[in-house]
Amino acid sequence: MKRFLLILFLFLLNVSFSQVVYNAYAKVTNISGTTFTVSNLTEPTSYSFAATEKVIIMQMQDDVIGTNTTNVASFGDIANIQSAGLWEVNTVNSIVRSGANATITLSNALVNSYNTGNNSSLQIISFKLLSAAAFTSTNAITATAWNGNIGGVVAIEVGTDFTLQHQITANAQGFRGGTVSVNNGGPQCAAAQTTVYVLNDNQRGFKGEGIYKSTNADFNNSRGKIASGGGGGSHHNSGAGGGGNWTAGGTGGAGYNNCTSNPTGGLAGLSLSSYIVNNRIFMGGGGGGGQGNNTQQTPGGNGGGIVIIKADRILSNTTCTGGLRITANGANANGGTNDGMGGGGAAGSVILQVNSFSLSATCPLTITASGGNGGRSGDGQPHGGGGAGGQGIVVFSAAQPTSNVMVATNNGTPGCNNNSNPCTNLAGAAAGTNGSGILPNVGGNLPVELIQFDAKKQGKHVLLTWTTASELNNDFFTIERSEDAVTFIAIENIKSKAKNGNSKNKLSYSAKDFKPLNGVNYYRIAQTDFNGAHKKHYTISVNNTEYDASNFNYIVFPNPNNGSFTIQFEGVLDNENVLIKLFDISGKLLKEESFSVTTQNNALNYIPDVNLSEGLYFLSTSYLGNTRFTKIVVQK
C-alpha cells in the first residue's frame, strides 16, 4: 500500500511540475537581405522551425557602452542603445539545416536593422501557434534558459480562446548573474579600492550579464556595472549590485566592517525605461557576484526572461494545477554569513497581446515581473548584503484586467548587511516605484505586421501600396518621402482600416504622391498607435527621372493594310491619354478618338468604325503637346 501511495505521489508530482518548451531558438551570425545564417540551433522535438510559420527576431545584446571602457565610475554607462531590445515578427520561407547550423530565409523584408558583431547577440525564435482556434494548456510552459547565445523567451500564439490550467514562466531565465570571487582576504576599507571599477581579477566578484555582450576579460570583475548587469563585490567582503530593467537595481553592501567611508559594493545595473517604447524590450539584468574569503560569498541572481502571448482571450475554468501564473521574475541571490552576497536579478518582460480576460474566481491569475532579492549576510559584524534587483514590465494591449487577476511589477528587497532582525543595515534598494512597470499599450506590443510595401511610377505620380497581416491599436499610417533616405517629410496620413485599430486579417492600403521629386524618391511608412507611440517601417525607392515627352513616337503595322492596323507607341508614361485622328487625302477628319496607354500595354489594335476604301490616308497622334503624322495605305 505504501509503495502504491509513493508511486501515486510521484505521478502527481510529475503532473504538477512537468514543463514544456514550445520554442525553437538559433543564434544569428549573419544577415543578407532576408537570409539568416544561424548557429546554436536548438529545436525541441515537434516544435522546430518550419516554412510558413512565424518567428521573432530579437536583438538581445548590442555594443551599447561604446568607447567608455576605462576604469572610471561611468564605466558601463549606455553611450548608444544601438539595436538592443529591438524585435519584430516575420515568417519563415525556407530552412536548410546542417547539424547545429542552418540557413533560414524569411518571407518578408525586415523592419528593423540588427547587429551581429562581437559585442552583439541576435537570435531568432519560433513564434509557436499552438492552435488557430482554441487551446487549453496541458503542461506548465517555460523557455530554454538564456545561455549567452540563445534562449530566455517564451513566445506563443492562440487563435481564439487560450484556457490556462498551468503556469507560464520565464523566471530566472534571462541574463545570467555574476559568479563569486575566489577566497581572498584583500585590503579592508582601503580608499584605493573604492575606485576600482574594471579589472580582470577573480579575487573580486564577477559582474552580472546585461544588454552589452562583453568579450573582454578586463571587464570581468570589480564594482563597475555593465549596462543593465550589476557590478561585482570588491575587497573586502562587499556585496554585489542588483540587475536592472525598467528600474535600476540596488548597490551592494559596503563590506567589512561596515565600511561606509570607502564602500566597495558593486554598482547597480542601469534602468532601461527610457528605451522601452513600442518595439524594444529586454530581459532582466543579472546581479553581480559577491566577494569573500570564507567560502560564504554567493553569486548574483539571474534576470527574468521574456514572455510574449498573443490570443483573443485568456481564460480559466474551475480547475487548475498549482495556481495560474504568468511570470518573468528575477532570481533571488542566496544568503550566507561573513562574506559578500550576490545582487538580485532584475525582472524581465511580459507582453500580452490579448483582447480580453475571463478568469474564474477558483482559478485566478497572477501576472508578475518582479525583481529578485539581494543576498543576506547573516553575521553579527556587518559585511556586504546584495543589492536589490529592479522590476521589469507587464504590457497589456487592451485595458488591464481587474477581475480575478493580480498584476505586480515590484522591486526586489535589498539584502541585509548583518544578522539584525528586523534589519537595521541594508544594502542598496532598487530605484523607482513599485508597479511603475505595468504599462498599457506601450513597450512591447506586437508591431503591425507589414508584409508588403511597394512604390510604382504611374504617369506623373507615384503609387504606393502596402498590406498588413495584423494590426494592434493602430490609429493611422503616415507616408514619408525623402530625396536622400536620411531626412524624411510627411506627405499624407492614412487612417487604419481595422475596427478599433485591431485586426487579425490582411488589410490592403494605397496612397499617391502627386508631386514626386525629380530623380530617385525614397518612401517609408510610419505607424502610430492610439496612445501616440509610433515606429518607422523599412524604406523603398522609385526612380522618377523627369520625363521628356518629345521622345514620344509610334509605328503602324501592317502598312499597307486592309483598313485595320496596330499602333505601337514608344516613350509614353502610364495612364496618359493619346489622341488619334484619321484624315482622308483631302484633309477631311474621318475619326477622332482618345486612348489610355501604359508602358506594359503600349500596342493598340485600331479598327476605325468608318468604311475605308482603297487609297491614301493620314494618321495623327498627339501626346502631351507632341504630334506625329504617318501615311496609311489601304489595299483591298
Backbone torsions as a table, in degrees:
resi	resn	phi	psi	omega
1	MET	NA	-44.1	179.1
2	LYS	-61.5	-39.7	-179.8
3	ARG	-64.4	-40.8	178.6
4	PHE	-61.3	-44.8	-179.7
5	LEU	-64.9	-36.3	178.6
6	LEU	-65.1	-44.2	179.0
7	ILE	-62.8	-42.6	178.8
8	LEU	-62.3	-42.9	179.9
9	PHE	-61.3	-44.9	-179.9
10	LEU	-64.8	-36.8	177.5
11	PHE	-62.8	-47.7	-179.5
12	LEU	-64.7	-37.0	177.9
13	LEU	-61.9	-42.1	179.4
14	ASN	-65.8	-40.7	178.9
15	VAL	-63.0	-41.2	-174.9
16	SER	-70.8	-34.5	-169.7
17	PHE	-116.4	2.8	176.2
18	SER	-66.7	142.9	-177.0
19	GLN	-128.3	152.8	178.7
20	VAL	-127.5	141.2	173.5
21	VAL	-107.0	118.0	-178.6
22	TYR	-93.6	-9.2	-171.2
23	ASN	-103.2	142.5	169.1
24	ALA	-99.6	152.5	-176.1
25	TYR	-137.6	152.9	172.3
26	ALA	-155.8	145.6	176.2
27	LYS	-85.2	128.8	179.3
28	VAL	-87.9	122.3	-179.2
29	THR	-104.7	-18.7	178.7
30	ASN	-159.8	146.2	176.6
31	ILE	-126.8	129.6	173.5
32	SER	-131.9	99.6	-175.8
33	GLY	66.4	-114.6	177.5
34	THR	-107.2	12.9	-179.2
35	THR	-104.6	123.5	-178.9
36	PHE	-108.1	130.1	167.7
37	THR	-94.7	127.3	-173.6
38	VAL	-129.7	156.2	173.6
39	SER	-130.8	-175.6	178.8
40	ASN	51.6	37.6	-178.4
41	LEU	-63.8	120.0	-177.9
42	THR	-128.7	111.8	-173.6
43	GLU	-130.4	108.0	175.1
44	PRO	-59.8	152.0	179.8
45	THR	-54.9	129.2	177.1
46	SER	75.0	0.7	-178.8
47	TYR	-128.5	44.9	-176.3
48	SER	-86.0	169.9	171.7
49	PHE	-64.0	143.9	-179.0
50	ALA	-152.7	148.7	177.5
51	ALA	-58.7	143.8	179.7
52	THR	77.7	-7.0	-179.8
53	GLU	-93.3	152.9	-177.0
54	LYS	-76.5	151.9	173.4
55	VAL	-137.1	161.4	173.0
56	ILE	-114.9	130.3	172.2
57	ILE	-100.9	127.7	-173.8
58	MET	-140.8	126.0	176.7
59	GLN	-85.5	105.3	-175.9
60	MET	-78.8	-40.7	-177.9
61	GLN	-140.6	154.6	176.7
62	ASP	-153.1	172.4	-175.8
63	ASP	-79.5	71.7	-169.8
64	VAL	-87.1	-20.3	-174.9
65	ILE	-89.4	-9.8	174.3
66	GLY	63.0	-135.8	-174.1
67	THR	-96.4	3.8	-179.9
68	ASN	-82.0	78.0	-172.0
69	THR	-122.5	16.4	-179.6
70	THR	-92.1	172.9	-176.3
71	ASN	-80.9	77.3	177.3
72	VAL	-133.8	162.1	-177.1
73	ALA	-61.6	-26.2	-179.1
74	SER	-83.6	0.8	176.0
75	PHE	-54.0	136.7	178.9
76	GLY	90.0	-6.4	174.2
77	ASP	-63.1	155.3	-179.8
78	ILE	-87.1	115.1	177.8
79	ALA	-85.0	-39.3	-179.7
80	ASN	-154.9	122.8	-176.0
81	ILE	-66.6	-16.7	179.7
82	GLN	52.6	-129.1	-179.7
83	SER	-105.3	7.6	-177.0
84	ALA	-55.1	131.0	176.9
85	GLY	86.6	-12.9	-180.0
86	LEU	-66.6	144.0	178.7
87	TRP	-153.0	157.0	177.8
88	GLU	-159.3	165.3	179.7
89	VAL	-105.6	139.8	176.9
90	ASN	-144.4	-173.7	-178.4
91	THR	-130.5	141.1	178.7
92	VAL	-77.7	128.0	172.5
93	ASN	-89.3	-42.7	179.4
94	SER	-159.8	157.6	174.9
95	ILE	-140.8	133.3	176.4
96	VAL	-121.8	116.2	-175.0
97	ARG	-96.1	150.4	172.1
98	SER	-147.4	85.6	-175.3
99	GLY	66.3	-126.2	179.4
100	ALA	-85.9	3.3	178.4
101	ASN	-111.0	161.5	178.9
102	ALA	-163.9	164.3	169.3
103	THR	-117.6	120.4	-179.2
104	ILE	-114.6	122.3	177.0
105	THR	-105.6	130.4	-178.5
106	LEU	-91.9	159.1	-177.7
107	SER	-82.9	-25.1	-172.8
108	ASN	-129.0	154.9	177.8
109	ALA	-64.0	151.5	179.5
110	LEU	-75.4	144.9	175.4
111	VAL	-83.9	-43.5	-176.8
112	ASN	-101.2	165.7	171.1
113	SER	-99.5	140.3	-176.6
114	TYR	-129.2	161.2	-176.5
115	ASN	-124.7	144.5	-179.2
116	THR	-127.4	23.2	-176.7
117	GLY	-73.2	-174.6	-175.1
118	ASN	-60.3	-33.6	-177.0
119	ASN	-103.5	26.2	-177.5
120	SER	-130.5	148.1	172.4
121	SER	-131.7	120.8	178.1
122	LEU	-122.5	132.2	177.2
123	GLN	-130.9	158.9	174.4
124	ILE	-116.7	134.1	-171.4
125	ILE	-128.0	133.6	175.2
126	SER	-67.7	135.1	179.0
127	PHE	-103.0	87.6	-165.4
128	LYS	-70.4	122.0	170.8
129	LEU	-85.6	105.0	-178.0
130	LEU	-71.2	-33.5	176.2
131	SER	-165.6	139.7	174.4
132	ALA	-73.7	-17.2	177.2
133	ALA	-109.5	-133.2	-179.4
134	ALA	-87.2	158.8	-179.3
135	PHE	-149.9	139.3	176.1
136	THR	-120.1	130.2	-177.6
137	SER	-64.8	143.6	178.0
138	THR	-117.1	-10.7	177.4
139	ASN	-149.2	162.7	168.3
140	ALA	-63.7	145.4	-174.9
141	ILE	-114.8	134.2	-178.7
142	THR	-144.8	-175.9	179.4
143	ALA	-115.6	163.3	163.7
144	THR	-72.1	128.9	-176.1
145	ALA	-63.1	143.9	177.1
146	TRP	-59.4	131.9	-178.3
147	ASN	-120.7	15.0	-177.5
148	GLY	101.3	-17.1	178.9
149	ASN	-127.7	-41.5	-175.8
150	ILE	-142.3	167.4	171.2
151	GLY	99.2	-173.3	175.9
152	GLY	88.3	0.4	-173.2
153	VAL	-128.7	127.7	166.8
154	VAL	-101.1	123.6	-179.6
155	ALA	-138.1	109.5	-175.7
156	ILE	-137.4	152.9	-178.6
157	GLU	-135.3	140.9	173.9
158	VAL	-129.7	135.3	-173.6
159	GLY	-66.2	-40.6	-177.8
160	THR	-126.2	-104.9	-175.7
161	ASP	-88.1	129.2	176.0
162	PHE	-109.9	103.8	-179.3
163	THR	-90.9	118.0	-179.6
164	LEU	-89.5	130.4	170.3
165	GLN	-124.2	-0.9	-176.7
166	HIS	-144.1	172.3	-179.6
167	GLN	-87.9	155.2	173.9
168	ILE	-121.4	122.5	-171.6
169	THR	-142.3	142.3	168.3
170	ALA	-126.6	31.8	179.7
171	ASN	-59.6	132.0	174.1
172	ALA	58.9	21.7	-178.9
173	GLN	-107.6	13.5	179.8
174	GLY	-94.6	-145.5	-177.9
175	PHE	-60.0	143.7	-168.9
176	ARG	-83.9	145.1	176.4
177	GLY	-72.5	153.8	178.2
178	GLY	-74.3	149.0	178.9
179	THR	-84.3	168.4	-174.8
180	VAL	-81.0	164.6	171.7
181	SER	-72.3	164.4	165.4
182	VAL	-73.2	164.1	177.4
183	ASN	-66.0	122.5	178.9
184	ASN	-158.4	131.7	-176.6
185	GLY	-69.8	-48.2	176.2
186	GLY	60.6	167.8	178.6
187	PRO	-69.7	145.1	-177.8
188	GLN	-104.5	125.3	174.4
189	CYS	52.8	41.9	179.2
190	ALA	-92.4	133.0	-176.9
191	ALA	-58.7	-35.7	-176.4
192	ALA	-64.4	-25.8	-177.9
193	GLN	-74.2	-22.9	-178.7
194	THR	-61.1	-32.7	-173.3
195	THR	-100.6	20.2	175.6
196	VAL	-98.4	107.9	-175.2
197	TYR	-109.5	-25.1	-175.6
198	VAL	-137.0	126.3	-179.4
199	LEU	-166.5	145.0	171.9
200	ASN	-97.9	87.3	-172.3
201	ASP	-154.9	105.2	-175.3
202	ASN	-75.6	5.2	170.1
203	GLN	-77.2	-5.6	176.4
204	ARG	-118.0	156.4	-178.5
205	GLY	-64.8	153.5	179.5
206	PHE	-85.9	147.1	178.5
207	LYS	-70.5	151.1	172.4
208	GLY	-75.4	160.6	-178.9
209	GLU	-85.6	146.3	178.6
210	GLY	-146.3	-155.2	-172.1
211	ILE	-79.1	-1.0	169.8
212	TYR	-101.4	127.5	178.6
213	LYS	-87.4	107.2	-177.6
214	SER	-85.6	127.2	176.6
215	THR	-121.2	8.0	-176.9
216	ASN	-108.3	117.0	-178.0
217	ALA	-61.4	-24.5	179.0
218	ASP	-65.3	-15.7	-179.9
219	PHE	-93.0	1.1	-167.3
220	ASN	-64.4	-42.8	-163.3
221	ASN	-124.2	173.9	176.8
222	SER	84.6	-174.2	-158.9
223	ARG	-84.5	-11.8	-179.4
224	GLY	-65.2	134.5	173.6
225	LYS	-68.6	168.9	174.6
226	ILE	-135.3	87.0	-172.6
227	ALA	60.6	-120.1	-177.1
228	SER	-84.1	-1.9	177.5
229	GLY	-87.5	137.5	-179.4
230	GLY	-73.5	149.7	177.9
231	GLY	-75.9	157.9	179.3
232	GLY	-83.7	158.7	175.7
233	GLY	-74.7	145.9	-179.7
234	SER	-116.7	-176.3	-179.2
235	HIS	-63.8	129.1	9.7
236	HIS	-128.7	123.7	177.7
237	ASN	61.9	34.9	179.9
238	SER	-83.1	151.6	175.6
239	GLY	-81.3	166.5	-177.2
240	ALA	-102.6	160.0	179.3
241	GLY	-77.5	150.0	176.5
242	GLY	-81.9	155.5	179.0
243	GLY	-75.4	162.0	-178.7
244	GLY	-122.7	156.5	169.9
245	ASN	-151.7	-105.1	176.3
246	TRP	-61.0	-42.6	173.8
247	THR	-114.8	156.6	176.2
248	ALA	-71.1	153.1	175.4
249	GLY	-76.0	-172.3	178.2
250	GLY	-106.1	155.4	179.6
251	THR	-77.8	144.6	178.7
252	GLY	-68.7	155.9	179.6
253	GLY	-59.8	153.3	-168.0
254	ALA	-67.8	-24.4	179.2
255	GLY	109.2	178.2	-177.3
256	TYR	-72.6	139.9	-12.7
257	ASN	-106.0	90.1	-175.0
258	ASN	56.6	53.4	-171.9
259	CYS	-80.2	64.9	-177.6
260	THR	-74.2	-17.9	178.4
261	SER	-73.2	-32.4	178.4
262	ASN	-134.7	68.9	-173.8
263	PRO	-67.9	142.3	178.4
264	THR	-129.0	21.1	176.4
265	GLY	-67.5	151.8	179.7
266	GLY	-62.5	141.0	178.1
267	LEU	-76.1	157.7	-173.1
268	ALA	-78.4	143.5	169.3
269	GLY	-61.3	145.6	-169.7
270	LEU	-76.9	154.9	168.9
271	SER	-75.1	139.7	178.6
272	LEU	-112.9	13.7	-171.9
273	SER	-61.5	-32.2	-177.7
274	SER	-71.1	-13.2	-179.4
275	TYR	-102.6	-11.1	-173.6
276	ILE	-86.7	90.2	176.0
277	VAL	-140.9	136.8	172.8
278	ASN	54.1	-82.9	-171.1
279	ASN	-120.9	35.2	179.3
280	ARG	-135.7	114.8	-179.9
281	ILE	-137.4	166.0	-172.3
282	PHE	-141.2	153.9	164.8
283	MET	-76.9	162.6	177.7
284	GLY	-73.7	142.9	177.0
285	GLY	-72.7	147.7	178.6
286	GLY	-79.3	147.2	174.2
287	GLY	-75.7	152.6	177.6
288	GLY	-74.2	165.6	178.7
289	GLY	-93.3	147.3	-176.8
290	GLY	-79.6	161.8	177.5
291	GLN	-106.4	140.1	-178.9
292	GLY	-158.4	169.1	177.0
293	ASN	-132.5	1.9	-177.1
294	ASN	-125.1	22.4	176.7
295	THR	64.4	17.4	177.7
296	GLN	-100.8	-10.0	-179.4
297	GLN	-62.0	146.5	-175.4
298	THR	-124.9	152.3	-179.9
299	PRO	-76.2	165.7	176.4
300	GLY	-75.4	154.7	177.3
301	GLY	-78.0	146.4	174.5
302	ASN	-68.7	149.9	172.6
303	GLY	-76.1	164.5	175.8
304	GLY	-76.8	154.5	177.8
305	GLY	-87.7	-152.5	-176.5
306	ILE	-126.8	135.1	174.2
307	VAL	-119.4	123.7	177.5
308	ILE	-121.9	120.1	180.0
309	ILE	-126.6	129.4	175.2
310	LYS	-120.4	123.4	179.1
311	ALA	-161.7	162.3	174.9
312	ASP	-74.6	-40.7	-177.4
313	ARG	-150.2	141.3	170.3
314	ILE	-108.5	130.2	-179.5
315	LEU	-144.3	167.6	175.2
316	SER	-132.1	156.8	172.9
317	ASN	-100.7	-159.9	-175.2
318	THR	-87.5	-2.8	177.9
319	THR	-125.1	139.3	176.3
320	CYS	-152.4	163.6	-174.3
321	THR	-111.0	113.0	171.9
322	GLY	73.3	17.1	-179.0
323	GLY	83.7	142.0	-177.7
324	LEU	-93.9	123.1	-179.1
325	ARG	-141.1	140.4	167.0
326	ILE	-121.8	111.3	-167.9
327	THR	-139.2	148.5	173.7
328	ALA	-141.7	55.7	-174.5
329	ASN	-81.2	151.9	170.6
330	GLY	-77.9	158.5	-177.7
331	ALA	-87.1	144.2	171.2
332	ASN	-71.5	144.1	170.8
333	ALA	-85.7	145.0	179.4
334	ASN	-71.5	154.4	176.0
335	GLY	-96.4	170.7	177.3
336	GLY	-153.8	-154.3	178.4
337	THR	-114.0	-98.0	-168.2
338	ASN	-97.1	56.6	174.4
339	ASP	-149.6	-177.6	178.2
340	GLY	-85.9	142.7	-174.5
341	MET	-104.9	158.8	179.1
342	GLY	-73.9	155.1	175.8
343	GLY	-83.0	153.4	178.1
344	GLY	-72.5	147.2	175.6
345	GLY	-77.7	143.3	177.1
346	ALA	-76.4	154.8	176.7
347	ALA	-72.8	160.2	177.7
348	GLY	-95.3	-137.9	-172.8
349	SER	-135.2	137.5	174.6
350	VAL	-119.6	119.0	-176.4
351	ILE	-115.1	116.0	-174.7
352	LEU	-118.0	98.2	173.6
353	GLN	-91.6	78.5	-172.8
354	VAL	-131.9	130.3	-175.4
355	ASN	-76.3	-31.3	-179.5
356	SER	-159.2	164.7	-179.7
357	PHE	-129.3	143.1	176.9
358	SER	-143.7	92.8	-173.4
359	LEU	-108.4	137.4	178.2
360	SER	-74.3	145.7	177.6
361	ALA	-64.6	-25.8	178.8
362	THR	-84.6	-15.3	176.3
363	CYS	-134.4	67.3	179.9
364	PRO	-70.5	167.6	-175.7
365	LEU	-117.9	133.7	173.4
366	THR	-111.4	128.0	179.3
367	ILE	-121.1	118.9	-176.7
368	THR	-138.7	147.1	169.2
369	ALA	-139.6	76.3	-173.0
370	SER	-112.4	146.8	-177.9
371	GLY	-73.2	158.2	178.3
372	GLY	-84.5	158.3	-179.9
373	ASN	-81.7	146.6	171.3
374	GLY	-72.4	153.0	179.9
375	GLY	-69.2	147.4	-177.7
376	ARG	-99.0	131.5	176.0
377	SER	-94.5	111.9	-169.8
378	GLY	-99.2	50.2	178.6
379	ASP	-116.4	153.0	-179.5
380	GLY	-64.1	-38.0	175.0
381	GLN	-85.4	134.4	-176.0
382	PRO	-61.1	135.2	169.9
383	HIS	-122.6	-146.6	-176.1
384	GLY	-113.2	107.9	170.6
385	GLY	-74.3	162.4	179.9
386	GLY	-85.1	144.7	176.1
387	GLY	-69.6	153.5	-178.3
388	ALA	-73.1	149.3	173.0
389	GLY	-82.1	143.3	179.9
390	GLY	-75.8	163.0	178.7
391	GLN	-82.2	159.3	176.5
392	GLY	-103.1	-150.0	-178.6
393	ILE	-129.9	149.0	167.6
394	VAL	-124.4	122.5	-174.4
395	VAL	-116.2	128.3	176.5
396	PHE	-109.8	133.5	176.5
397	SER	-82.0	-23.5	175.1
398	ALA	-115.5	-172.0	180.0
399	ALA	-60.4	143.5	179.4
400	GLN	-63.2	126.8	-179.8
401	PRO	-70.3	147.0	-179.4
402	THR	-124.8	-18.4	-177.2
403	SER	-90.2	113.2	178.4
404	ASN	62.1	27.1	176.6
405	VAL	-132.1	127.5	175.1
406	MET	-112.7	129.3	-177.5
407	VAL	-122.9	134.0	179.5
408	ALA	-146.9	137.6	166.9
409	THR	-130.2	92.8	-175.7
410	ASN	-109.5	148.3	170.4
411	ASN	-70.0	152.7	173.0
412	GLY	-71.0	174.1	179.1
413	THR	-98.7	132.2	177.9
414	PRO	-67.1	147.5	178.7
415	GLY	-74.0	151.8	177.8
416	CYS	-80.1	142.0	179.9
417	ASN	-83.9	-8.8	178.5
418	ASN	-148.1	-166.7	-175.4
419	ASN	-99.4	18.6	178.9
420	SER	-65.9	145.9	-178.2
421	ASN	-147.3	109.3	2.4
422	PRO	-67.7	157.5	-173.0
423	CYS	-67.7	134.0	178.0
424	THR	-111.3	2.0	-175.0
425	ASN	-146.3	90.1	-172.7
426	LEU	-99.1	149.9	166.2
427	ALA	-70.5	-176.0	-173.1
428	GLY	-72.4	136.9	176.0
429	ALA	-82.1	153.9	174.1
430	ALA	-69.6	154.9	-177.7
431	ALA	-81.0	164.4	170.9
432	GLY	83.7	172.1	-175.8
433	THR	-97.9	135.8	175.6
434	ASN	-55.2	137.6	178.0
435	GLY	89.0	-7.1	-178.3
436	SER	-70.4	-15.6	-179.9
437	GLY	-86.9	5.9	175.0
438	ILE	-86.8	112.3	-167.1
439	LEU	-121.3	128.9	173.2
440	PRO	-91.3	122.8	169.2
441	ASN	61.3	24.4	-179.7
442	VAL	-139.2	152.8	165.0
443	GLY	74.7	40.2	173.3
444	GLY	139.0	8.1	171.8
445	ASN	-57.1	144.1	174.6
446	LEU	-58.8	126.1	-177.5
447	PRO	-62.8	159.0	168.8
448	VAL	-55.1	126.8	-177.7
449	GLU	-87.7	99.2	180.0
450	LEU	-89.3	117.1	-175.4
451	ILE	-108.6	-6.5	177.5
452	GLN	-159.1	135.2	175.2
453	PHE	-147.9	123.7	-172.4
454	ASP	-142.6	146.5	174.7
455	ALA	-125.9	133.8	-176.7
456	LYS	-140.6	132.5	176.7
457	LYS	-67.5	131.3	-177.3
458	GLN	-139.5	96.3	-174.5
459	GLY	63.7	-130.0	178.3
460	LYS	-86.4	1.3	-174.4
461	HIS	-112.4	172.5	170.7
462	VAL	-121.2	124.1	178.4
463	LEU	-94.6	127.5	178.1
464	LEU	-113.2	131.1	178.6
465	THR	-131.3	144.9	175.8
466	TRP	-150.9	157.6	-177.9
467	THR	-134.3	136.4	175.0
468	THR	-110.8	141.9	176.0
469	ALA	-84.1	-30.5	176.8
470	SER	-159.8	159.2	178.8
471	GLU	-140.5	145.4	-179.7
472	LEU	-133.3	116.4	177.8
473	ASN	52.9	34.0	-176.8
474	ASN	-84.5	123.2	179.2
475	ASP	-88.3	-56.3	-178.1
476	PHE	-159.7	163.5	172.7
477	PHE	-105.5	149.1	172.9
478	THR	-121.5	124.5	174.8
479	ILE	-84.5	126.1	-180.0
480	GLU	-119.1	144.2	-177.7
481	ARG	-127.6	148.4	179.7
482	SER	-145.4	152.4	174.6
483	GLU	-96.7	-11.7	-176.9
484	ASP	-130.9	5.8	-179.1
485	ALA	64.5	15.4	178.7
486	VAL	-118.3	-56.3	-179.5
487	THR	-100.9	118.9	-176.6
488	PHE	-112.4	148.3	172.0
489	ILE	-123.9	146.9	178.5
490	ALA	-78.4	134.4	178.6
491	ILE	-117.2	-18.8	178.3
492	GLU	-167.0	143.8	171.3
493	ASN	-104.6	136.5	178.7
494	ILE	-122.7	119.8	-178.5
495	LYS	-68.1	144.4	176.5
496	SER	-62.1	140.7	175.2
497	LYS	-83.6	-12.4	-175.8
498	ALA	-71.7	141.0	177.0
499	LYS	-65.9	122.8	-176.9
500	ASN	55.9	22.7	176.9
501	GLY	80.9	5.5	-176.2
502	ASN	-122.8	132.5	179.4
503	SER	-155.0	142.3	173.0
504	LYS	-106.4	2.1	-176.1
505	ASN	-108.2	162.6	176.4
506	LYS	-67.0	134.2	175.4
507	LEU	-129.7	134.7	-177.6
508	SER	-111.2	142.7	-177.0
509	TYR	-133.3	159.2	173.6
510	SER	-150.6	156.4	176.3
511	ALA	-155.1	158.9	178.6
512	LYS	-120.9	138.1	168.0
513	ASP	-96.7	106.3	-175.5
514	PHE	-82.3	-11.0	-179.7
515	LYS	-133.7	60.7	179.7
516	PRO	-65.8	154.2	177.6
517	LEU	-73.7	153.7	174.2
518	ASN	-72.3	132.7	-177.4
519	GLY	99.0	-152.3	-176.8
520	VAL	-80.0	128.3	174.5
521	ASN	-109.0	132.8	176.1
522	TYR	-105.2	136.1	-179.3
523	TYR	-128.5	146.3	170.3
524	ARG	-145.5	164.3	179.4
525	ILE	-111.8	129.3	169.2
526	ALA	-103.3	134.2	-178.9
527	GLN	-114.1	131.5	-176.2
528	THR	-120.4	129.2	176.7
529	ASP	-80.7	168.8	178.7
530	PHE	-62.3	-27.4	-179.3
531	ASN	-87.9	5.7	177.4
532	GLY	94.5	-13.3	176.7
533	ALA	-64.9	142.5	-177.6
534	HIS	-144.5	161.8	177.2
535	LYS	-146.6	158.1	-179.8
536	LYS	-103.2	134.4	174.4
537	HIS	-97.2	173.0	-167.9
538	TYR	-65.3	162.4	-172.4
539	THR	-100.2	139.0	174.4
540	ILE	-126.9	170.4	-177.8
541	SER	-141.2	159.5	174.7
542	VAL	-147.0	141.4	-178.4
543	ASN	-89.3	120.0	179.4
544	ASN	-117.7	47.6	178.4
545	THR	-56.6	135.1	-174.6
546	GLU	-55.9	133.7	-174.6
547	TYR	-89.1	136.8	176.8
548	ASP	-107.2	103.1	-175.6
549	ALA	-67.8	-15.5	179.6
550	SER	-67.7	-12.5	177.0
551	ASN	-81.5	-1.3	179.3
552	PHE	-62.9	138.9	176.2
553	ASN	-160.1	175.8	177.5
554	TYR	-160.1	162.5	174.6
555	ILE	-128.9	152.0	179.1
556	VAL	-117.6	132.7	176.4
557	PHE	-151.7	148.5	-9.6
558	PRO	-72.1	157.7	177.8
559	ASN	-151.7	106.5	11.0
560	PRO	-64.6	162.6	-179.0
561	ASN	-148.8	-179.0	-177.4
562	ASN	-99.3	14.2	179.9
563	GLY	111.7	-7.1	170.7
564	SER	-128.0	146.1	-173.2
565	PHE	-159.9	171.6	178.9
566	THR	-109.8	136.6	175.0
567	ILE	-113.0	119.9	179.1
568	GLN	-110.2	121.6	-174.6
569	PHE	-94.3	151.7	177.2
570	GLU	-131.5	143.9	175.0
571	GLY	72.3	33.4	179.1
572	VAL	-104.4	157.0	173.4
573	LEU	-94.7	158.2	179.3
574	ASP	-63.8	136.7	170.6
575	ASN	62.4	24.6	170.9
576	GLU	-97.4	145.7	-176.0
577	ASN	-85.6	141.6	173.3
578	VAL	-114.4	128.2	179.4
579	LEU	-94.4	124.9	-178.5
580	ILE	-114.3	130.5	176.6
581	LYS	-128.0	137.6	179.3
582	LEU	-117.2	126.0	-178.1
583	PHE	-119.3	151.2	170.9
584	ASP	-86.3	-176.3	-173.6
585	ILE	-64.7	-24.1	-179.4
586	SER	-85.7	-5.8	-178.3
587	GLY	94.1	5.5	179.5
588	LYS	-73.5	131.6	178.8
589	LEU	-73.3	118.4	180.0
590	LEU	-96.0	-33.6	-174.7
591	LYS	-157.5	140.4	176.1
592	GLU	-136.5	123.5	-177.9
593	GLU	-142.5	153.2	177.5
594	SER	-118.2	136.4	-177.3
595	PHE	-130.4	143.4	173.8
596	SER	-92.7	128.9	-175.1
597	VAL	-121.7	144.6	175.3
598	THR	-123.8	163.9	178.2
599	THR	-66.4	-26.8	179.5
600	GLN	-85.5	-22.5	-178.3
601	ASN	-131.9	74.8	-171.0
602	ASN	-104.8	11.8	178.6
603	ALA	-116.0	129.8	-176.5
604	LEU	-118.0	120.3	173.9
605	ASN	-82.4	108.5	-169.5
606	TYR	-104.1	119.3	176.1
607	ILE	-127.0	94.2	-179.3
608	PRO	-65.4	141.4	-179.3
609	ASP	-86.4	42.0	171.1
610	VAL	-127.6	147.3	-178.8
611	ASN	-81.2	113.3	-179.4
612	LEU	-98.0	116.7	174.1
613	SER	-81.5	170.8	179.3
614	GLU	-60.5	141.8	178.2
615	GLY	150.4	-167.8	-175.9
616	LEU	-105.0	136.3	179.5
617	TYR	-134.3	166.1	177.7
618	PHE	-122.8	135.3	178.0
619	LEU	-112.4	128.0	177.8
620	SER	-115.7	130.8	174.5
621	THR	-125.3	133.2	-179.5
622	SER	-123.3	135.0	-175.2
623	TYR	-148.8	115.2	178.6
624	LEU	49.6	45.8	175.7
625	GLY	84.3	1.5	179.2
626	ASN	-112.6	129.3	-177.0
627	THR	-119.8	137.6	177.6
628	ARG	-127.5	145.9	179.3
629	PHE	-120.0	145.1	177.4
630	THR	-142.4	140.6	174.2
631	LYS	-80.9	138.6	177.6
632	ILE	-118.6	127.2	178.4
633	VAL	-108.9	122.5	179.0
634	VAL	-104.9	124.8	177.3
635	GLN	-129.5	131.5	-179.6
636	LYS	-124.1	NA	NA
